[in-house]
Amino acid sequence: MSVLPKEVTGKDLEQILVENRVLVDFYSANCGPCKMLSFVLNEVAKETAENITIVKINFGENKETVEKYGVEGYPTLILFDNGQEIKRMKGLQQKTAILKMINADKS
């Protein structure tokens, strides 16, 4: 079973958000920081596989979803809990910062 972040569409995202905790990476395939963040998220996914679902949304292919969540640039990470946004980070982030974001708001 793979724990790496999976690519989803905006339609898929709506179904996934009903899960407890979901981290969404809004990215662009041509974005250097997005590519670097992808490697970081792979490491985060390995450490948090039991606690959170991590998915990726292509910024250019999911314009409606990008607009719905008010994403203005990439990369943008949004943490959801039971469908509600609880935290947002913009730009390239370090693994420790992402783990802190995920673990800080645990109920």
C-alpha positions, -999 to +999 in steps of 0.1 A: +000+000+000+014+034-010+013+063+015+025+088-010+002+118-018-022+110-047-033+133-074-071+140-074-096+162-093-118+188-077-147+164-079-127+137-060-117+162-034-152+169-023-156+132-015-122+129+002-129+159+025-155+140+044-126+119+058-113+132+092-081+150+083-069+159+048-040+180+036-044+193+001-014+205-020-025+229-047+004+229-072+015+235-108+035+210-128+058+238-141+065+253-106+100+246-092+090+251-055+060+229-061+083+201-073+105+205-043+075+205-020+064+172-036+095+155-022+089+170+012+052+158+012+064+123+003+084+123+035+055+138+055+031+112+041+054+084+053+053+097+089+016+106+090-001+079+069-023+067+098-034+102+108-041+121+076-048+118+039-025+139+017-037+147-019-025+169-047-047+192-069-033+205-102-038+243-101-043+246-139-066+217-144-090+224-115-098+261-118-133+258-101-118+241-071-090+267-069-115+295-069-139+277-045-111+276-018-096+310-026-062+297-036-043+326-051-009+310-059+011+278-057+022+259-039-005+263-013-012+237+014-046+236+031-054+214+061-090+203+064-107+185+094-141+170+087-144+192+056-136+225+074-104+244+066-083+248+098-049+260+085-033+273+053+004+277+043+017+293+011+050+286-007+076+260-002+076+247+034+100+225+053+090+191+066+091+202+102+067+232+096+042+209+078+044+183+106+039+210+131+008+223+112-007+188+110-001+180+147-008+214+162-046+213+158-053+176+166-084+172+186 
